[in-house]
Amino acid sequence: MNGFLGTYSVSLDDKGRLNVPVKFRTLLEHRSPKVVVSVGKATMGSGYLKVFSQPEWDNEVEKLSHLSAFDEENQKKLREIYPNAAECEIKSGKILIPVFQREAAGLQKEVWIKAMGNRFDLWAPDRWEKENG
């Protein structure tokens, strides 16, 4: 498997952990035991989460490294990304999603996992419907 494919419905447990689908877990295990979870904003303003393997996150960070520390628009972009990201371990096939990220994405019990090739996204079903009809 070269990338993440498909859509899955999973449940968050009481501690905010979600089971990673086996196909995704296998792919992640080949890349790194850690993932980086970042808050994203969709077109209509809905929050959701982006989940990157550590190597894929490193690739994204490399792309951001050219942004100027003296350009306010660049700094605004960086302030949206880095403070809202968290490194998370996969333990027993589960990822613990930090509280601030669950709140930003509106995640309750049911979570939709949407594959995005090099990453996967976590959506509250109502927000997905609002953004994607």
Number of C-alpha atoms within 10 A of each C-alpha: 8 7 14 17 17 12 14 13 14 16 15 19 14 9 10 17 17 20 18 19 15 10 13 18 17 13 15 22 13 9 14 14 14 18 23 20 27 21 23 21 14 12 9 10 11 18 23 23 26 22 24 22 24 19 15 17 19 13 12 12 13 10 10 13 10 9 13 11 11 8 9 10 12 14 14 10 12 16 11 14 14 12 10 16 18 16 16 19 16 19 13 9 16 18 19 18 21 16 12 11 20 21 13 16 20 19 25 16 13 16 20 18 23 19 19 15 11 14 21 22 20 25 25 21 16 16 19 17 10 11 12 10 7
